Amino acid sequence: MGNYFEYLHTVGFEETNIVGNVYYVNYLRWQGRCREMFLKTNAPDVLGELQDDLKLFTLKVDCEFYAEITAFDELSIRMRLVDLAQTQLEFSFDYVKLDARGLGVGETLIARGRQRVACMRGPNTRTVPARVPESLVRALQPYVP
C-alpha cells in the first residue's frame, strides 16, 4: 500500500478508561499528532503558514477498532496518503501494536482510521478553499500511492 510516515507512541494511564483499555477518542488524537509530526519533520515551513493564514480543516475522521490496548503498550501509528487533490488531502492510519517485550509476537493491527483535510485561507470568518501548499505537495511525494 505504499510508504508510510510513522509516529511511535507509548500508551499512558491517562489514555485509558476505568476498565483499563484505551479510551476511543485517543485514537483520533493520535491521528492528529501523527499528522503534526509529519509536518514538523517533512514540511516545517507549512507550520509557519499555519501561524499566518493557512488553516487545515478536518472534514471527516473515522476509526475502526479490531483489538484492545492498555497502558504501556507500544504503538506505531502509520500514516499513508490516500488522495491528494487541489485543495484537499486524505490520509489513512494503521494503528499497530509492537512487540515491546521481545516475545517474538511481532506486530498486531489493532485499528485502522481515515482523515480528510481541506486547506483553507483567510480570516476566521471568511475562509475560502486554497490549494495544498507546494511544499506540502513535495513532502508528500514519497507517500503517493
N, C-alpha and C positions, 0 to 999 in steps of 0.2 A: 504494500500500500504506500510505498514511498518513504522518504526520510521523515524523521520527526525531531522536534525540539523537546528536550527532556528537562523536567523540573523534578528534583528529588525532594522528598518530604518525609519527616518522621511525625507520626500522629502523636499528639499530646493529649493529656487528660481533658483539657478544656474543649477539645473537639468531640468528646464522647457524651452520651446521654446517661441517664441514671442506670440503664441496663448494662452499660459498658461498651456498646458499639458506637461507631461514628455517626453523629447526627447528620442527616441527609444534606442540610444546607452547606456543610463544609465542602462537599464535592463541587458545588458551584463556586465557592470562594477559591478553591484550588484552580479552577479553570481560569479565573481572573488573575490569580497570582502567576500562573504559568505564562499567560499572555503578557503580563507586565515584565516578567523576567526575560521573555523573548525580546521585547522592545529594548530593555536595558542592555542586553547582551549584543543584539544584532542590528538595532536601529535606534541608537541613543538620541539622534537628532530629532526623531519623532517625539520624544519626551519633551524637548524644547518647544515643539509646535503645539503640544498639548497644553503648555503653560501660556501659549499665545491664544489662538482662536480655534485650533483643531479640536474636535470632540469625537470620541469613539462611542457611539451609542450601541449598546447591546440590544438587538431587536428580538432575539429568540435564544433561549437556552434550554437544554434538556439533559437528563442523565438517566440511564437505565442501570439498575443495580443487579449484580449477579452473586455477590458474596459479601459477608460482613467483615469488617476490620475493627481492630481495637487499638487502644493506646500502645504506642511504641512500635507499631507495625511500620515497616519501611516501604515507602511508595515511590514509584516512578510515574509521574503524570506526563504522558507523551502527546504532544500537540502536533497535529498534521493539518496542512492546508487542504481543504476540500474544494473551495471555489474562490476565485479572485476575479471580481467584476470591476467595473469602473469606479463605483462608489461603495461597494460592499465586499466583505470577506466572510468566508465560513470556515470554521475550524472543527476538527473532531478531536476528542480527547480519550485516550485509553488510560485507565487507572490500573496500574499493575503492582501487585504486592510482590516485593522482592524477598528472596530467602536470606534474611539478615542473620540467621543463626548458623548458617553453613551446613544445614542438614541435607543439602542436595535436592531440596524440593523444587528449586528453580523459581519460575515466575508464575503468578496466577492473575489472570484478568479478573478484576473484581467489579468494574463498572466501565461504562462507555457513555460519553456525552458529546454534545454538539453545541456550537455557539455561532450565531450570525451577528455580524457587526457592521454598522453603517458609519461612514466617515461624513462628518458634518463640519461646517464652518459658520462663523458669525456670532453675534451676541446671543446670549442665552434665550432671549425672547424671539429672535428672528434667525434661527439656524436654518441653513439650506444644505442639501446634499453636496458633497465635494468629492473630487477624485481621490482615490487612495494615494497618499504621498509617494512620490517616485522612489524615495529612499526606502520606504517600506516594501514597495514592489520589488526592489533589488534584493532586500534582505530575505524576502520570501522565495526568491528564485530556486534555491536548493530544495525547497519543500513542495514545489509544484508537482501535482500528481501526474 
